[in-house]
Amino acid sequence: MRDTLGSDRPSYWQIAYTEAPTYAPLEDSQTVEVAVVGAGFTAVATAYYLRQLGIRVALVEKDRVGWGASGRNGGQLLTGWPSDMVDLRTRWGDETARALWDMALDAVHRVVSLVEREDIDAGLAQVGHLEACWSKDDVDRLRREWDWLQHQACYEPVEWWDARRVEERIRTSAYRGGLFDPGSYHIQPYRYVTGLAQAAARQGVLIFERSPVIDIRRRQSGYEVRTRQGVLRADEVVVATNAYLLPGSRWLESHILPVTSAVLVTEPLPADWPSSLPTVSDNKPNLSYFRLTPDRRLVFGGRARPTDRPGTAADPLYRDLVQLFPDLSGIGVYHRWEGPIAISWDRVPRMGRTPAGFWFAGGFTGHGVALTTEFGWILAHRVAGQEGRLPPFWAKTAAELDISRLPRLPLGRWTPRLVRFFMR
Ligand SMILES: Cc1cc2nc3c(=O)[nH]c(=O)nc-3n(C[C@H](O)[C@H](O)[C@H](O)COP(=O)(O)OP(=O)(O)OC[C@H]3O[C@@H](n4cnc5c(N)ncnc54)[C@H](O)[C@@H]3O)c2cc1C
């Protein structure tokens, strides 16, 4: 299967951790209760929690565990959603927005506690996150967000930083201020996803790598998931391939647009730079997000682009970096890579059963490092028929996030004009 989502070049996280365990391909016929397609955060978390609920489960991945977005992202483990909370409030009202906020906090805590419980060496650090303001509109928007978080969500730790404080902390005068949330972390994402897969395998989850799924067929009872060399028979199927839409999943295309985002890693920063930075993102036309590695390299990413020019998304990144940090002009680039992002057209991730009968979770719109594990946990309970054990916030958010009820694209598909509009 051709990988159309940018270059297949490994990420910095992947080359920095070559000891991840490998798993054999599926080469025969196996029967399980649930087959999970993919092996990113969503799939691995779903399989892990299904197994904890006593279900026999197999995971089937086209490349390696964590080879998609989960091993290629910016490593920012963030609270919140791809949309501002104020936008979610406008859409669904304060009560549901509060439930969604609680769910997103729960998502971060779940990753942190999993890393501790499974003893995963994932470089987790609570550095906080700064959403930086580029324009006057950003200042107004984020001050409204600050007000809502403090007064409606009762989330008091969040702080407003003026331009001077931002410059003191992150060494750029490019921003007019920003909203700082101390509850966010950074993480080595590839170590997290491969460590969680190892924990799942220890509990009895079957994992097959280098086994692209080419077909999913409904049978009289259950499903048949076919790879080139093997077949999985299962009562239920979970598709967790996110931006990689499986052949024949046109219905999902009316919810999700696959795009490519690029990241670069610099050589270690000069000695006068701080040894710790919050993770940062902004909303300027080219969009930038960055963080520091433990050996003081800057991991710097930018706005996603349509996938029709693989290998080119990294082009403007260095220029953007130097625009924000003129004193880093000339710093060497150690590595760069690209990764696939699944944008849901209304910026709301989805989960639930599709008309084809399989379960799905995806569309995290570049904000999935924390939410994917939470979605996996919830999906596992739904697939196992144990929704009754989920917390009260889930009852409020269930309908809003269910793919069968969330609106599809008005025209049912992405037109080139719509893509250009979303990629502005
Ligand atoms: C460059 C970049 C930077 C990002 N930065 C951040 C960030 O800092 N913070 C944040 O919160 N989010 C970020 N994200 C988003 C986040 O990484 C994703 O939301 C998350 O990883 C999605 O996980 P997933 O498991 O749903 O998908 P993926 O990790 O993409 O997993 C899907 C898996 O399915 C497999 N697959 C595909 N087709 C088949 C097939 N036919 N058969 C079998 N397997 C198949 C793929 O190989 C892949 O392993 C970023 C994403 C990118 C690309």
The ligand as an SDF file (V2000), in Angstrom:
LIG
                    3D

 53 58  0  0  0  0  0  0  0  0999 V2000
    3.4220   16.4860   12.9410 C   0  0  0  0  0  0  0  0  0  0  0  0
    2.3360   16.3080   13.9770 C   0  0  0  0  0  0  0  0  0  0  0  0
    2.4050   17.0400   15.1630 C   0  0  0  0  0  0  0  0  0  0  0  0
    1.4090   16.8700   16.1300 C   0  0  0  0  0  0  0  0  0  0  0  0
    1.5850   17.4690   17.3400 N   0  0  0  0  0  0  0  0  0  0  0  0
    0.6810   17.2310   18.3260 C   0  0  0  0  0  0  0  0  0  0  0  0
    0.9190   17.7340   19.6350 C   0  0  0  0  0  0  0  0  0  0  0  0
    1.9870   18.2840   19.9380 O   0  0  0  0  0  0  0  0  0  0  0  0
   -0.0690   17.5710   20.5700 N   0  0  0  0  0  0  0  0  0  0  0  0
   -1.2280   16.9070   20.2800 C   0  0  0  0  0  0  0  0  0  0  0  0
   -2.0910   16.7990   21.1630 O   0  0  0  0  0  0  0  0  0  0  0  0
   -1.4270   16.3410   19.0690 N   0  0  0  0  0  0  0  0  0  0  0  0
   -0.5000   16.4590   18.0890 C   0  0  0  0  0  0  0  0  0  0  0  0
   -0.6590   15.8510   16.8910 N   0  0  0  0  0  0  0  0  0  0  0  0
   -1.8340   14.9740   16.6910 C   0  0  0  0  0  0  0  0  0  0  0  0
   -1.6440   13.5930   17.3330 C   0  0  0  0  0  0  0  0  0  0  0  0
   -0.3650   13.0910   17.0220 O   0  0  0  0  0  0  0  0  0  0  0  0
   -2.7410   12.6510   16.7790 C   0  0  0  0  0  0  0  0  0  0  0  0
   -4.0010   13.2000   17.1050 O   0  0  0  0  0  0  0  0  0  0  0  0
   -2.6650   11.2470   17.3420 C   0  0  0  0  0  0  0  0  0  0  0  0
   -1.3670   10.7200   17.2570 O   0  0  0  0  0  0  0  0  0  0  0  0
   -3.6240   10.3410   16.5720 C   0  0  0  0  0  0  0  0  0  0  0  0
   -3.4260    9.0210   17.0190 O   0  0  0  0  0  0  0  0  0  0  0  0
   -4.1510    7.8150   16.2940 P   0  0  0  0  0  0  0  0  0  0  0  0
   -3.8080    6.5780   16.9900 O   0  0  0  0  0  0  0  0  0  0  0  0
   -5.6100    8.1240   16.1600 O   0  0  0  0  0  0  0  0  0  0  0  0
   -3.5710    7.8310   14.7940 O   0  0  0  0  0  0  0  0  0  0  0  0
   -2.1380    7.3350   14.2700 P   0  0  0  0  0  0  0  0  0  0  0  0
   -1.0890    7.4790   15.2640 O   0  0  0  0  0  0  0  0  0  0  0  0
   -1.9160    7.9900   12.9420 O   0  0  0  0  0  0  0  0  0  0  0  0
   -2.3580    5.7800   14.0710 O   0  0  0  0  0  0  0  0  0  0  0  0
   -3.0020    5.2110   12.9590 C   0  0  0  0  0  0  0  0  0  0  0  0
   -2.2720    3.9070   12.6530 C   0  0  0  0  0  0  0  0  0  0  0  0
   -3.0200    3.1720   11.6820 O   0  0  0  0  0  0  0  0  0  0  0  0
   -2.0840    2.5010   10.8690 C   0  0  0  0  0  0  0  0  0  0  0  0
   -2.7610    2.1110    9.6220 N   0  0  0  0  0  0  0  0  0  0  0  0
   -3.1520    2.9190    8.6100 C   0  0  0  0  0  0  0  0  0  0  0  0
   -3.7160    2.2180    7.6300 N   0  0  0  0  0  0  0  0  0  0  0  0
   -3.6810    0.9110    8.0180 C   0  0  0  0  0  0  0  0  0  0  0  0
   -4.0950   -0.3100    7.4190 C   0  0  0  0  0  0  0  0  0  0  0  0
   -4.6550   -0.3440    6.2100 N   0  0  0  0  0  0  0  0  0  0  0  0
   -3.9110   -1.4590    8.1120 N   0  0  0  0  0  0  0  0  0  0  0  0
   -3.3470   -1.4550    9.3490 C   0  0  0  0  0  0  0  0  0  0  0  0
   -2.9170   -0.3300    9.9360 N   0  0  0  0  0  0  0  0  0  0  0  0
   -3.0820    0.8520    9.3030 C   0  0  0  0  0  0  0  0  0  0  0  0
   -0.9820    3.5380   10.6730 C   0  0  0  0  0  0  0  0  0  0  0  0
    0.2350    2.9720   10.2080 O   0  0  0  0  0  0  0  0  0  0  0  0
   -0.8880    4.1420   12.0530 C   0  0  0  0  0  0  0  0  0  0  0  0
    0.0830    3.4990   12.8610 O   0  0  0  0  0  0  0  0  0  0  0  0
    0.3040   16.0000   15.8860 C   0  0  0  0  0  0  0  0  0  0  0  0
    0.2510   15.2690   14.6980 C   0  0  0  0  0  0  0  0  0  0  0  0
    1.2700   15.4030   13.7610 C   0  0  0  0  0  0  0  0  0  0  0  0
    1.2190   14.5790   12.5140 C   0  0  0  0  0  0  0  0  0  0  0  0
  1  2  1  0
  2  3  1  0
  2 52  2  0
  3  4  2  0
  4  5  1  0
  4 50  1  0
  5  6  2  0
  6  7  1  0
  6 13  1  0
  7  8  2  0
  7  9  1  0
  9 10  1  0
 10 11  2  0
 10 12  1  0
 12 13  2  0
 13 14  1  0
 14 15  1  0
 14 50  1  0
 15 16  1  0
 16 17  1  0
 16 18  1  0
 18 19  1  0
 18 20  1  0
 20 21  1  0
 20 22  1  0
 22 23  1  0
 23 24  1  0
 24 25  2  0
 24 26  1  0
 24 27  1  0
 27 28  1  0
 28 29  2  0
 28 30  1  0
 28 31  1  0
 31 32  1  0
 32 33  1  0
 33 34  1  0
 33 48  1  0
 34 35  1  0
 35 36  1  0
 35 46  1  0
 36 37  1  0
 36 45  1  0
 37 38  2  0
 38 39  1  0
 39 40  1  0
 39 45  2  0
 40 41  1  0
 40 42  2  0
 42 43  1  0
 43 44  2  0
 44 45  1  0
 46 47  1  0
 46 48  1  0
 48 49  1  0
 50 51  2  0
 51 52  1  0
 52 53  1  0
M  END
$$$$
